[in-house]
């Protein structure tokens, strides 16, 4: 990497670290012993070289590596580390998977997610949620989903919504929407559908 690029990284990262950590130029200099003029010149882009000892003191003060300060965009790295997506580094949720025909089992209805993720086949969910299960459909839900689709469902009742998933154990069928008309006929409320993946089971 060219020296000019390194200096640009040092300048940008120093600006970001000061603002994101709630520090000032004065506090940095007072606590590291660095010369204020040196720090001001770096931040104002008035240097053609930055001593290794200066970068090392900044590195130690903020708890980031020497290499990071002079070779990458720390702000972008920290942003990526907090993103739950294919483009991020935050681990997604582990989701236990059931087939439709297993949805009347006690495990499906009552077992804690922490136990299920150690026992079941898993998929993933890119989001911050709790109590999420996956259901592989073995029958079509008319006009909505087909056999082989995977539904990610957050267990537990919320306010009534069009994404409510209800299960009729005797018929081994799902219904979507308010379950009020199904009460008393063997149907149970499963949860709210938060994501679907088509043709998962094919």
Backbone as a chain_set.jsonl record, in Angstrom:
{"seq": "XXXXXXXXXXXXXXXXXXXXXXXXXXXXXXXXXXXXXXXXXXXXXXXXXXXXXXXXXXXXXXXXXXXXXXXXXXXXXXXXXXXXXXXXXXXXXXXXXXXXXXXXXXXXXXXXXXXXXXXXXXXXXXXXXXXXXXXXXXXXXXXXXXXXXXXXXXXXXXXXXXXXXXXXXXXXXXXXXXXXXXXXXXXXXXXXXXXXXXXXXX", "coords": {"N": [[0.846, -1.194, 0.0], [0.53, 2.229, -0.802], [2.269, 5.002, 0.707], [0.785, 7.36, 0.861], [-1.856, 6.427, 0.835], [-1.929, 5.047, 3.262], [-1.611, 7.151, 5.079], [-3.997, 8.519, 4.614], [-5.837, 6.625, 5.545], [-5.086, 6.565, 8.262], [-5.718, 9.201, 9.022], [-8.552, 9.298, 8.475], [-9.47, 7.211, 10.115], [-8.663, 8.091, 12.629], [-10.245, 10.384, 12.963], [-12.777, 9.099, 13.016], [-12.537, 7.329, 15.236], [-12.162, 9.093, 17.376], [-14.646, 10.5, 17.385], [-16.55, 8.411, 17.615], [-15.889, 7.171, 19.984], [-16.219, 9.057, 21.867], [-14.156, 10.791, 22.535], [-11.739, 13.524, 22.603], [-9.44, 15.648, 20.785], [-7.767, 16.807, 22.646], [-8.104, 15.181, 24.955], [-7.101, 12.771, 23.987], [-4.393, 13.412, 23.509], [-3.57, 14.204, 26.09], [-3.762, 11.81, 27.515], [-2.151, 10.022, 26.212], [0.258, 11.185, 25.82], [0.997, 12.209, 23.431], [2.013, 14.713, 21.081], [0.147, 17.642, 20.703], [0.135, 19.215, 18.414], [1.012, 17.416, 16.494], [-1.157, 15.589, 16.326], [-3.207, 17.341, 15.526], [-2.218, 18.123, 13.046], [-2.254, 15.703, 11.631], [-5.022, 15.167, 11.552], [-5.884, 17.339, 10.107], [-4.787, 16.874, 7.692], [-2.155, 17.63, 7.075], [0.291, 16.345, 6.927], [3.006, 14.361, 5.688], [4.012, 12.05, 6.479], [3.63, 9.638, 9.06], [4.761, 8.827, 12.197], [5.669, 5.57, 13.36], [5.54, 5.135, 16.105], [3.641, 6.985, 16.906], [1.273, 6.034, 15.677], [1.142, 3.6, 17.016], [0.667, 4.373, 19.679], [-1.854, 5.579, 19.405], [-3.26, 3.33, 18.563], [-3.045, 1.644, 20.849], [-4.434, 3.213, 22.694], [-7.084, 3.319, 21.736], [-7.683, 0.666, 21.509], [-7.544, -0.841, 19.156], [-6.032, -2.579, 16.377], [-2.681, -1.906, 15.229], [-2.276, -2.406, 12.513], [-4.885, -2.25, 11.493], [-5.493, 0.487, 11.78], [-3.882, 1.756, 9.879], [-4.498, 0.532, 7.492], [-7.149, -0.118, 6.816], [-10.685, 0.762, 6.591], [-12.001, 1.567, 9.474], [-14.496, 2.362, 10.432], [-16.279, 1.338, 8.477], [-15.711, -1.379, 8.748], [-16.621, -1.88, 11.378], [-19.291, -1.319, 11.02], [-20.082, -3.371, 9.25], [-19.635, -5.54, 10.915], [-21.795, -5.43, 12.58], [-23.995, -5.958, 11.086], [-26.709, -7.965, 10.19], [-26.828, -9.898, 7.762], [-26.269, -11.187, 4.422], [-24.147, -9.67, 3.687], [-22.914, -8.982, 5.993], [-21.194, -9.471, 9.195], [-22.383, -10.289, 11.494], [-23.608, -12.981, 13.364], [-26.307, -14.96, 12.205], [-29.631, -15.937, 13.44], [-30.088, -19.218, 14.722], [-32.338, -21.617, 13.533], [-34.621, -24.089, 14.348], [-35.917, -26.792, 12.377], [-39.011, -28.129, 11.295], [-41.076, -30.658, 9.792], [-44.276, -30.387, 8.206], [-46.014, -32.464, 9.015], [-45.125, -32.989, 11.538], [-46.104, -31.14, 13.221], [-47.981, -31.385, 15.221], [-46.762, -32.392, 17.358], [-45.473, -32.535, 20.742], [-42.946, -31.496, 21.06], [-42.788, -29.617, 18.988], [-44.773, -27.787, 19.726], [-44.232, -27.013, 22.378], [-41.555, -27.286, 23.285], [-38.462, -25.799, 24.299], [-36.617, -23.396, 22.396], [-33.863, -23.381, 22.699], [-33.27, -26.04, 23.353], [-34.241, -27.337, 21.078], [-32.579, -26.443, 18.975], [-30.33, -27.896, 19.372], [-31.046, -30.405, 18.719], [-32.453, -30.643, 16.321], [-32.599, -30.467, 12.676], [-31.217, -27.547, 11.197], [-31.952, -24.223, 10.036], [-31.38, -20.818, 9.053], [-31.892, -17.425, 10.212], [-31.827, -14.157, 9.216], [-31.921, -11.912, 11.311], [-32.898, -10.216, 14.366], [-34.408, -12.033, 16.542], [-36.535, -14.028, 18.681], [-37.591, -17.337, 19.697], [-38.199, -18.601, 17.218], [-39.265, -20.798, 14.684], [-38.87, -23.157, 11.987], [-40.915, -24.309, 9.331], [-41.469, -26.856, 7.1], [-43.537, -27.109, 4.422], [-45.817, -29.687, 3.596], [-48.108, -29.872, 2.318], [-50.061, -27.873, 0.072], [-50.873, -24.479, 0.865], [-53.68, -23.121, 0.064], [-53.667, -20.801, -2.549], [-51.583, -19.367, -1.504], [-49.102, -20.606, -0.423], [-46.895, -23.32, -1.412], [-46.412, -26.918, -1.321], [-43.284, -27.871, -0.052], [-42.319, -25.334, 0.358], [-40.72, -23.212, 2.773], [-41.626, -21.951, 5.883], [-40.854, -19.417, 8.139], [-41.55, -18.968, 11.438], [-42.626, -17.035, 14.154], [-43.153, -18.144, 17.268], [-45.928, -17.974, 19.559], [-48.517, -15.813, 20.765], [-49.551, -12.812, 19.17], [-51.02, -9.602, 18.47], [-54.012, -9.92, 16.496], [-53.42, -10.733, 13.105], [-52.885, -10.695, 9.526], [-50.949, -12.486, 9.013], [-51.026, -14.574, 10.745], [-50.481, -17.937, 11.664], [-52.176, -20.931, 11.749], [-52.814, -24.241, 12.906], [-54.332, -27.295, 12.003], [-54.509, -30.185, 13.545], [-55.721, -32.743, 13.125], [-56.475, -32.774, 10.436], [-54.033, -32.187, 9.395], [-53.377, -29.652, 8.319], [-52.712, -26.234, 7.436], [-53.857, -22.936, 8.272], [-54.193, -19.552, 7.358], [-54.415, -16.401, 8.877], [-56.901, -14.883, 11.072], [-57.725, -16.985, 13.805], [-60.162, -17.255, 14.986], [-62.529, -18.339, 13.959], [-61.94, -20.955, 13.951], [-61.707, -21.964, 16.46], [-62.097, -24.44, 18.945], [-62.317, -26.615, 17.278], [-60.162, -28.289, 17.134], [-57.988, -26.911, 16.175], [-54.905, -25.114, 16.459], [-53.183, -22.16, 17.449], [-50.212, -21.205, 15.933], [-48.21, -19.203, 15.408], [-46.766, -16.119, 14.179], [-46.071, -15.591, 10.778], [-42.916, -14.728, 9.678], [-41.136, -14.837, 7.646], [-40.686, -16.269, 4.382], [-39.554, -19.001, 2.362], [-39.293, -20.064, -0.814], [-39.764, -23.218, -2.455], [-38.009, -24.639, -0.826], [-37.893, -27.266, 0.09], [-37.438, -28.831, -2.12]], "CA": [[0.0, 0.0, 0.0], [1.312, 3.46, -0.88], [2.328, 5.796, 1.931], [-0.317, 8.324, 0.85], [-3.074, 5.706, 1.233], [-1.829, 4.771, 4.697], [-1.865, 8.4, 5.807], [-5.43, 8.786, 4.503], [-6.514, 5.719, 6.482], [-4.806, 7.037, 9.622], [-6.509, 10.421, 9.22], [-9.977, 8.974, 8.534], [-9.734, 6.376, 11.287], [-8.512, 8.911, 13.83], [-11.488, 11.162, 13.054], [-13.876, 8.213, 13.41], [-12.331, 6.813, 16.593], [-12.421, 10.181, 18.322], [-16.08, 10.806, 17.469], [-17.346, 7.254, 18.034], [-15.536, 6.787, 21.363], [-16.486, 10.178, 22.764], [-12.909, 11.432, 22.943], [-11.368, 14.752, 21.9], [-8.01, 15.742, 20.493], [-7.081, 17.131, 23.899], [-8.08, 14.008, 25.839], [-6.185, 11.795, 23.393], [-3.014, 13.843, 23.749], [-3.29, 14.198, 27.524], [-3.681, 10.45, 28.055], [-1.137, 9.231, 25.501], [1.525, 11.914, 25.779], [1.276, 12.655, 22.07], [2.052, 16.152, 20.861], [-1.126, 18.11, 20.136], [0.364, 19.689, 17.044], [1.085, 16.225, 15.641], [-2.518, 15.08, 16.121], [-3.942, 18.341, 14.739], [-1.712, 18.082, 11.67], [-2.765, 14.473, 11.008], [-6.456, 15.327, 11.309], [-6.078, 18.391, 9.1], [-4.172, 16.446, 6.435], [-0.961, 18.433, 6.802], [1.501, 15.542, 7.14], [3.379, 13.443, 4.605], [4.481, 10.826, 7.12], [3.214, 9.486, 10.457], [5.693, 7.919, 12.866], [5.096, 4.317, 13.862], [5.264, 5.272, 17.54], [2.381, 7.729, 17.028], [0.19, 5.1, 15.35], [1.069, 2.591, 18.07], [0.019, 4.972, 20.848], [-3.278, 5.702, 19.066], [-3.763, 1.956, 18.559], [-3.179, 1.186, 22.239], [-5.432, 4.034, 23.372], [-8.436, 2.971, 21.299], [-7.892, -0.782, 21.547], [-7.606, -1.434, 17.817], [-4.684, -2.975, 15.981], [-1.848, -0.997, 14.433], [-2.517, -2.69, 11.097], [-6.207, -1.737, 11.124], [-5.488, 1.949, 11.698], [-3.218, 2.264, 8.681], [-4.75, -0.237, 6.262], [-8.559, -0.343, 6.478], [-11.688, 1.717, 7.063], [-12.52, 0.979, 10.714], [-15.938, 2.639, 10.512], [-16.968, 0.376, 7.621], [-15.536, -2.698, 9.358], [-17.519, -1.989, 12.529], [-20.666, -1.372, 10.501], [-20.295, -4.719, 8.726], [-19.659, -6.481, 12.035], [-23.086, -5.356, 13.274], [-25.068, -6.18, 10.118], [-27.171, -9.343, 10.085], [-27.208, -10.127, 6.37], [-25.208, -11.851, 3.67], [-23.027, -8.737, 3.578], [-22.433, -8.629, 7.321], [-20.472, -10.464, 9.988], [-23.156, -10.691, 12.666], [-24.163, -14.322, 13.185], [-27.769, -15.026, 12.166], [-30.278, -16.838, 14.391], [-30.271, -20.625, 14.357], [-33.773, -21.912, 13.553], [-34.924, -25.517, 14.189], [-36.848, -27.033, 11.274], [-39.977, -29.225, 11.406], [-41.966, -30.906, 8.667], [-45.673, -30.1, 8.524], [-46.629, -33.599, 9.707], [-44.624, -33.037, 12.919], [-46.539, -29.933, 13.915], [-48.857, -31.66, 16.362], [-45.934, -32.986, 18.414], [-45.224, -31.682, 21.901], [-41.699, -30.769, 20.806], [-43.092, -28.477, 18.129], [-45.636, -26.822, 20.399], [-43.848, -26.57, 23.717], [-40.148, -27.407, 23.654], [-37.706, -24.553, 24.208], [-35.776, -23.274, 21.208], [-32.503, -23.761, 23.066], [-33.166, -27.494, 23.243], [-34.517, -27.751, 19.702], [-31.458, -26.179, 18.066], [-29.307, -28.924, 19.581], [-31.608, -31.703, 18.348], [-33.124, -30.65, 15.03], [-31.964, -29.844, 11.523], [-31.307, -26.102, 11.374], [-31.749, -23.226, 9.0], [-30.938, -19.565, 9.652], [-32.747, -16.256, 10.012], [-31.048, -12.938, 9.313], [-32.662, -10.927, 12.079], [-32.831, -10.35, 15.824], [-35.698, -12.543, 16.993], [-36.51, -15.173, 19.594], [-38.704, -18.28, 19.588], [-38.507, -18.778, 15.797], [-39.163, -22.154, 14.16], [-39.082, -23.301, 10.558], [-41.877, -25.36, 8.971], [-41.464, -27.244, 5.692], [-44.896, -27.508, 4.055], [-46.003, -30.935, 2.852], [-49.333, -29.633, 1.561], [-50.242, -26.482, -0.336], [-51.835, -23.589, 1.514], [-54.309, -22.662, -1.172], [-53.552, -19.404, -2.925], [-50.541, -18.671, -0.751], [-47.826, -21.319, -0.422], [-46.925, -24.664, -1.982], [-45.619, -27.953, -0.67], [-41.858, -27.639, -0.277], [-41.937, -24.01, 0.848], [-40.351, -23.126, 4.188], [-42.13, -20.78, 6.596], [-40.246, -19.1, 9.423], [-42.683, -18.542, 12.263], [-42.353, -16.654, 15.537], [-44.173, -18.759, 18.112], [-46.509, -17.144, 20.596], [-49.575, -14.951, 20.248], [-49.486, -11.353, 19.088], [-52.327, -9.113, 18.038], [-54.467, -10.587, 15.281], [-52.843, -10.193, 11.874], [-53.099, -11.537, 8.353], [-49.854, -13.451, 8.936], [-51.185, -15.63, 11.749], [-50.484, -19.304, 11.154], [-52.921, -21.848, 12.61], [-52.628, -25.623, 12.451], [-55.37, -28.271, 12.326], [-53.758, -31.42, 13.688], [-56.409, -33.912, 12.566], [-56.396, -32.67, 8.974], [-52.657, -31.85, 9.02], [-53.48, -28.516, 7.407], [-52.508, -24.902, 7.989], [-54.734, -21.843, 7.872], [-53.563, -18.255, 7.587], [-55.385, -15.385, 9.262], [-57.476, -15.034, 12.401], [-58.155, -18.353, 14.113], [-61.373, -17.221, 15.803], [-63.571, -19.217, 13.428], [-61.479, -22.34, 14.072], [-61.615, -22.358, 17.859], [-62.951, -25.533, 19.379], [-62.384, -27.722, 16.322], [-58.879, -28.976, 17.077], [-56.938, -26.082, 15.602], [-54.088, -24.382, 17.426], [-52.424, -21.028, 16.92], [-48.778, -21.506, 15.928], [-47.45, -17.968, 15.543], [-46.827, -15.197, 13.043], [-45.088, -15.831, 9.727], [-42.031, -13.574, 9.531], [-40.381, -14.97, 6.393], [-40.952, -17.493, 3.63], [-38.559, -19.362, 1.338], [-40.01, -20.924, -1.746], [-39.089, -24.41, -2.99], [-36.934, -25.035, 0.09], [-37.856, -28.713, 0.271], [-37.258, -29.554, -3.381]], "C": [[0.884, 1.248, 0.0], [1.204, 4.252, 0.423], [1.151, 6.776, 2.012], [-1.623, 7.671, 1.29], [-3.081, 5.438, 2.73], [-2.145, 6.019, 5.513], [-3.345, 8.761, 5.763], [-6.227, 7.894, 5.449], [-6.316, 6.189, 7.922], [-5.658, 8.26, 9.944], [-7.991, 10.097, 9.398], [-10.311, 8.181, 9.791], [-9.608, 7.163, 12.581], [-9.744, 9.787, 14.034], [-12.623, 10.289, 13.595], [-13.731, 7.74, 14.852], [-12.584, 7.887, 17.642], [-13.918, 10.418, 18.491], [-16.884, 9.634, 18.015], [-17.067, 6.834, 19.469], [-15.726, 7.929, 22.348], [-15.231, 10.849, 23.294], [-12.7, 12.72, 22.147], [-9.875, 14.715, 21.602], [-7.22, 15.965, 21.779], [-6.99, 15.903, 24.797], [-7.139, 12.934, 25.307], [-4.739, 12.156, 23.709], [-2.645, 13.779, 25.228], [-3.045, 12.791, 28.05], [-2.653, 9.575, 27.351], [0.229, 9.902, 25.491], [1.905, 12.379, 24.389], [1.231, 14.177, 21.978], [0.764, 16.608, 20.177], [-0.963, 18.572, 18.692], [0.4, 18.522, 16.068], [-0.308, 15.715, 15.307], [-3.329, 16.046, 15.261], [-3.51, 18.287, 13.278], [-2.197, 16.836, 10.932], [-4.225, 14.662, 10.619], [-6.741, 16.369, 10.227], [-5.413, 18.054, 7.774], [-2.915, 17.197, 6.071], [0.331, 17.665, 7.076], [1.745, 14.65, 5.925], [3.894, 12.126, 5.156], [3.995, 10.817, 8.567], [4.124, 8.452, 11.102], [4.965, 6.685, 13.406], [4.721, 4.427, 15.334], [3.957, 6.02, 17.779], [1.194, 6.812, 16.765], [0.026, 4.071, 16.457], [0.378, 3.135, 19.316], [-1.484, 5.156, 20.619], [-3.939, 4.331, 19.105], [-4.015, 1.455, 19.974], [-4.301, 1.933, 22.961], [-6.853, 3.595, 23.024], [-8.699, 1.464, 21.271], [-8.13, -1.406, 20.194], [-6.176, -1.715, 17.367], [-3.993, -1.896, 15.149], [-2.17, -1.155, 12.954], [-3.853, -2.128, 10.637], [-6.176, -0.228, 10.906], [-4.896, 2.442, 10.385], [-3.596, 1.541, 7.391], [-6.211, -0.512, 5.942], [-9.452, 0.729, 7.08], [-12.375, 1.111, 8.286], [-14.019, 1.211, 10.853], [-16.727, 1.622, 9.697], [-16.863, -1.031, 8.205], [-16.506, -2.889, 10.521], [-18.977, -2.021, 12.091], [-20.989, -2.78, 10.018], [-20.418, -5.73, 9.859], [-20.985, -6.471, 12.785], [-24.265, -5.628, 12.351], [-25.413, -7.661, 10.053], [-27.706, -9.55, 8.675], [-26.08, -10.874, 5.688], [-23.971, -10.975, 3.568], [-22.43, -8.372, 4.927], [-21.725, -9.77, 8.023], [-21.21, -10.878, 11.254], [-23.782, -12.057, 12.406], [-25.686, -14.277, 13.162], [-28.308, -15.97, 13.236], [-30.298, -18.262, 13.838], [-31.739, -20.981, 14.547], [-33.992, -23.414, 13.366], [-36.033, -25.724, 13.17], [-37.704, -28.265, 11.543], [-40.657, -29.425, 10.061], [-43.403, -30.693, 9.132], [-46.308, -31.21, 9.348], [-46.162, -33.735, 11.153], [-45.22, -31.94, 13.789], [-47.561, -30.157, 15.023], [-48.07, -32.264, 17.517], [-45.735, -32.0, 19.556], [-43.934, -30.892, 21.73], [-41.98, -29.492, 20.027], [-43.828, -27.392, 18.903], [-45.009, -26.212, 21.646], [-42.354, -26.531, 24.013], [-39.4, -26.099, 23.416], [-36.775, -24.572, 22.994], [-34.348, -23.708, 21.507], [-32.267, -25.255, 22.985], [-33.309, -27.934, 21.795], [-33.324, -27.53, 18.776], [-30.335, -27.189, 18.248], [-29.769, -30.295, 19.103], [-32.099, -31.774, 16.9], [-32.192, -30.176, 13.911], [-32.204, -28.339, 11.623], [-31.298, -25.359, 10.043], [-31.37, -21.941, 9.726], [-31.956, -18.47, 9.391], [-31.899, -15.014, 10.228], [-31.878, -11.862, 9.999], [-32.483, -11.175, 13.559], [-34.212, -10.759, 16.32], [-35.477, -13.672, 17.986], [-37.702, -16.07, 19.282], [-39.162, -18.474, 18.139], [-38.293, -20.237, 15.396], [-39.371, -22.126, 12.653], [-40.015, -24.464, 10.282], [-41.791, -25.61, 7.471], [-42.851, -27.772, 5.347], [-44.885, -28.805, 3.253], [-47.303, -30.913, 2.056], [-49.383, -28.168, 1.172], [-51.147, -25.758, 0.655], [-52.452, -22.796, 0.375], [-54.17, -21.16, -1.376], [-52.407, -18.659, -2.272], [-49.176, -19.354, -0.877], [-48.013, -22.727, -0.974], [-46.119, -25.639, -1.138], [-44.152, -27.755, -1.044], [-41.389, -26.269, 0.146], [-41.601, -24.089, 2.334], [-40.906, -21.836, 4.771], [-41.344, -20.614, 7.886], [-41.309, -18.408, 10.265], [-42.202, -18.192, 13.664], [-43.471, -17.181, 16.405], [-44.687, -17.766, 19.156], [-47.462, -16.115, 20.036], [-49.187, -13.48, 20.274], [-50.906, -10.858, 18.834], [-52.713, -9.819, 16.74], [-53.875, -9.909, 14.051], [-53.096, -11.162, 10.739], [-52.005, -12.582, 8.2], [-49.925, -14.523, 10.013], [-51.193, -16.996, 11.07], [-51.149, -20.205, 12.185], [-52.856, -23.248, 12.019], [-53.765, -26.509, 12.931], [-54.704, -29.639, 12.338], [-54.401, -32.626, 13.032], [-56.289, -33.919, 11.048], [-54.963, -32.479, 8.469], [-52.65, -30.725, 7.988], [-53.24, -27.211, 8.156], [-53.552, -23.939, 7.448], [-54.021, -20.542, 8.206], [-54.638, -17.216, 7.85], [-55.936, -15.677, 10.641], [-58.009, -16.436, 12.619], [-59.488, -18.395, 14.84], [-62.435, -18.187, 15.302], [-63.196, -20.691, 13.554], [-61.505, -22.849, 15.505], [-62.602, -23.468, 18.182], [-63.019, -26.691, 18.414], [-61.037, -28.419, 16.136], [-57.754, -28.179, 16.471], [-56.181, -25.345, 16.701], [-53.375, -23.243, 16.713], [-50.944, -21.354, 17.032], [-47.958, -20.247, 16.179], [-47.631, -17.1, 14.318], [-45.719, -15.511, 12.048], [-44.237, -14.575, 9.554], [-41.187, -13.65, 8.258], [-40.798, -16.257, 5.702], [-39.835, -17.717, 2.62], [-39.197, -20.403, 0.439], [-39.123, -22.058, -2.249], [-37.927, -24.867, -2.118], [-36.763, -26.544, 0.13], [-37.619, -29.507, -0.988], [-35.804, -29.96, -3.572]], "O": [[1.876, 1.307, 0.726], [0.203, 4.186, 1.137], [0.591, 6.998, 3.085], [-2.406, 8.273, 2.024], [-4.11, 5.584, 3.39], [-2.857, 5.953, 6.515], [-3.895, 9.25, 6.749], [-7.181, 8.348, 6.08], [-7.263, 6.208, 8.708], [-6.252, 8.342, 11.02], [-8.619, 10.557, 10.351], [-11.314, 8.447, 10.453], [-10.361, 6.93, 13.527], [-10.232, 9.919, 15.156], [-13.339, 10.687, 14.514], [-14.704, 7.749, 15.607], [-13.165, 7.604, 18.69], [-14.406, 10.524, 19.616], [-17.809, 9.838, 18.801], [-17.914, 6.208, 20.107], [-15.426, 7.784, 23.533], [-15.243, 11.415, 24.387], [-13.384, 12.975, 21.156], [-9.146, 13.86, 22.104], [-6.149, 15.391, 21.975], [-5.926, 15.609, 25.342], [-6.458, 12.262, 26.081], [-3.956, 11.303, 24.127], [-1.545, 13.354, 25.582], [-2.211, 12.597, 28.935], [-2.318, 8.498, 27.844], [1.239, 9.265, 25.191], [3.007, 12.886, 24.181], [0.495, 14.836, 22.714], [0.345, 16.018, 19.181], [-1.835, 18.337, 17.855], [-0.114, 18.619, 14.954], [-0.612, 15.439, 14.146], [-4.058, 15.618, 14.367], [-4.342, 18.392, 12.377], [-2.517, 16.902, 9.745], [-4.619, 14.356, 9.493], [-7.741, 16.272, 9.517], [-5.463, 18.847, 6.834], [-2.626, 17.387, 4.89], [1.35, 18.264, 7.418], [0.812, 14.244, 5.233], [4.18, 11.197, 4.401], [3.952, 11.859, 9.221], [4.243, 7.33, 10.61], [3.816, 6.754, 13.843], [3.706, 3.88, 15.763], [3.242, 5.733, 18.74], [0.226, 6.804, 17.525], [-1.097, 3.705, 16.804], [-0.413, 2.429, 19.941], [-2.288, 4.92, 21.52], [-5.048, 4.185, 19.619], [-5.078, 0.905, 20.263], [-5.032, 1.339, 23.753], [-7.717, 3.508, 23.897], [-9.83, 1.04, 21.032], [-8.845, -2.402, 20.089], [-5.225, -1.155, 17.912], [-4.634, -1.095, 14.469], [-2.319, -0.171, 12.23], [-3.96, -1.594, 9.533], [-6.768, 0.276, 9.951], [-5.358, 3.442, 9.836], [-3.092, 1.877, 6.32], [-6.502, -1.087, 4.893], [-9.041, 1.495, 7.951], [-13.234, 0.24, 8.149], [-14.736, 0.339, 11.344], [-17.736, 1.097, 10.171], [-17.83, -1.792, 8.16], [-17.14, -3.938, 10.638], [-19.803, -2.678, 12.724], [-22.048, -3.322, 10.337], [-21.211, -6.668, 9.776], [-21.274, -7.397, 13.544], [-25.416, -5.54, 12.778], [-24.535, -8.508, 9.883], [-28.902, -9.393, 8.429], [-25.053, -11.16, 6.305], [-22.865, -11.482, 3.384], [-21.53, -7.535, 4.997], [-21.663, -10.89, 7.516], [-20.725, -11.722, 12.007], [-24.407, -12.275, 11.368], [-26.297, -13.625, 14.009], [-27.55, -16.71, 13.862], [-30.5, -18.477, 12.643], [-32.323, -20.688, 15.59], [-33.596, -23.967, 12.34], [-36.976, -24.936, 13.099], [-37.2, -29.307, 11.962], [-40.799, -28.483, 9.282], [-43.7, -30.807, 10.321], [-47.061, -30.932, 10.281], [-46.737, -34.511, 11.916], [-44.878, -31.825, 14.966], [-47.962, -29.205, 15.693], [-48.65, -32.612, 18.545], [-45.816, -30.786, 19.366], [-43.831, -29.756, 22.193], [-41.475, -28.422, 20.364], [-43.533, -26.207, 18.748], [-45.224, -25.036, 21.942], [-41.929, -25.805, 24.912], [-39.672, -25.382, 22.453], [-36.226, -25.609, 22.62], [-33.696, -24.331, 20.669], [-31.186, -25.695, 22.594], [-32.576, -28.81, 21.336], [-33.08, -28.341, 17.883], [-29.478, -27.327, 17.375], [-28.984, -31.242, 19.08], [-32.152, -32.859, 16.32], [-31.149, -29.571, 14.159], [-33.262, -27.904, 12.078], [-30.711, -25.813, 9.06], [-31.065, -21.984, 10.918], [-32.775, -18.566, 8.477], [-31.317, -14.834, 11.297], [-32.466, -11.004, 9.34], [-31.976, -12.221, 13.965], [-35.086, -9.91, 16.495], [-34.373, -14.203, 18.111], [-38.688, -15.634, 18.688], [-40.36, -18.508, 17.861], [-37.271, -20.836, 15.727], [-39.967, -21.195, 12.111], [-39.917, -25.503, 10.935], [-42.009, -24.703, 6.667], [-43.294, -28.771, 5.914], [-44.062, -28.996, 2.358], [-47.571, -31.795, 1.24], [-48.815, -27.318, 1.858], [-52.07, -26.35, 1.215], [-51.819, -21.911, -0.2], [-54.505, -20.36, -0.503], [-52.265, -17.45, -2.459], [-48.218, -18.76, -1.373], [-49.122, -23.259, -1.003], [-45.261, -25.243, -0.349], [-43.822, -27.504, -2.203], [-40.186, -26.046, 0.283], [-42.133, -24.931, 3.058], [-40.687, -20.755, 4.224], [-41.185, -21.571, 8.644], [-41.888, -17.401, 9.86], [-41.463, -18.956, 14.286], [-44.61, -16.726, 16.3], [-43.978, -16.851, 19.573], [-47.24, -15.595, 18.942], [-48.597, -12.975, 21.229], [-51.87, -11.61, 18.97], [-51.849, -10.26, 15.982], [-53.83, -8.683, 13.96], [-53.477, -12.312, 10.962], [-52.111, -13.47, 7.354], [-48.984, -15.3, 10.177], [-51.83, -17.185, 10.034], [-50.742, -20.243, 13.346], [-52.845, -23.425, 10.801], [-54.126, -26.488, 14.107], [-54.374, -30.19, 11.288], [-53.705, -33.451, 12.441], [-56.029, -34.961, 10.447], [-54.701, -32.591, 7.272], [-52.014, -30.822, 6.938], [-53.525, -27.098, 9.348], [-54.061, -24.093, 6.337], [-53.328, -20.446, 9.219], [-55.643, -17.152, 7.143], [-55.491, -16.612, 11.308], [-58.659, -17.011, 11.746], [-59.913, -19.466, 15.273], [-63.159, -18.789, 16.095], [-64.018, -21.572, 13.301], [-61.341, -24.047, 15.737], [-63.759, -23.45, 17.764], [-63.711, -27.672, 18.689], [-60.797, -29.06, 15.113], [-56.664, -28.712, 16.267], [-56.746, -25.0, 17.738], [-53.013, -23.345, 15.54], [-50.47, -21.736, 18.102], [-47.104, -20.228, 17.066], [-48.54, -17.317, 13.516], [-44.562, -15.678, 12.433], [-44.765, -13.489, 9.314], [-40.595, -12.655, 7.839], [-41.212, -17.217, 6.351], [-39.249, -16.772, 2.093], [-39.587, -21.482, 0.884], [-37.918, -21.896, -2.442], [-36.957, -25.429, -2.629], [-35.642, -27.05, 0.194], [-37.599, -30.737, -0.944], [-35.463, -30.579, -4.58]]}, "num_chains": 1, "name": "protein.A"}
